Amino acid sequence: KGAMTNLSTTLALECACAGLSLALRKGDTTIAFTTATPRSSDILPTELQNLMQQACVEVSDIDHILVTTGPGSFT
């Protein structure tokens, strides 16, 4: 959708390690979730949905997705 700006909505996923870190930045506001729980891939869908609900963001609102590429347990 173009270059990242202060008006962009960006989702960041870090799931290459044993835990899980998610962050959603909408404008100047960032909401994050982090856990060191093993097998965090089991909770990824639920926590991602919770994060998006907290930020009042729909999938279609996301302009950029940032991810780690591993190596790791999930990737």
N, C-alpha and C positions, 0 to 999 in steps of 0.2 A: 504493500500500500504506500510505499514511499519512505522517505528518510524519517528517522526518529526525531520527534519534536516533543516539546512540553505537553502537547495535546495528545500524544500517542498513548496507546494502551499496550503495555508490554508484559508478557508472561515469561518468567524465568524458571527453568526446571533443572535442579541438580540432583540426579538420581544415580550417579555412577558409583557412589560410595555406599556403605552399609545403611546409612540413614537417608533421609529425604529432606530437601529444602525446596520450597516453592516461594515465589514472590510475584506479585502483580502490581505493576506501577500504572496508575491512571492519572495522567496529568502530573501534579506535584505530590500525589499521595501514593505511598507504598504500603502494601499489606503483605505480611510474610508468614510462613509456617515452616517449622523445622522440627525434626525428630531424629533420634539416633536409633529408633526401633529397627531391629533386623527385619528383613523381608518387607521393606517399606513399599515395594511395588504392590503389595496387597492393599495398602491404604491410599495409594496414589489417586485413584478415581474419586473416592469420597472426599479426600482433603482438597483436591483441586476444585471440586464442585463447591465445597464450603467456602474456599477462598474467593471464588468468583461471585458467590452469593453475597459475601461480606462487602465486596467492592461494587456490587450492583452492575456486574459485567456479564454480557452474553458472549458466546464464542465469536459471533460475528463482529463484536466490538474490538477484538484483539488485532492489533496492527503488526506486532512483532512477537516471535517466540524465540527465546534464547535457551539453548540446552548444552549440557556437557556431553562430550562424545566418548568418554571412558578412557582407558578400560576400567571396568568396574562390574559389580555384581548385577546391576540391572541392565546396563547397556549391552 
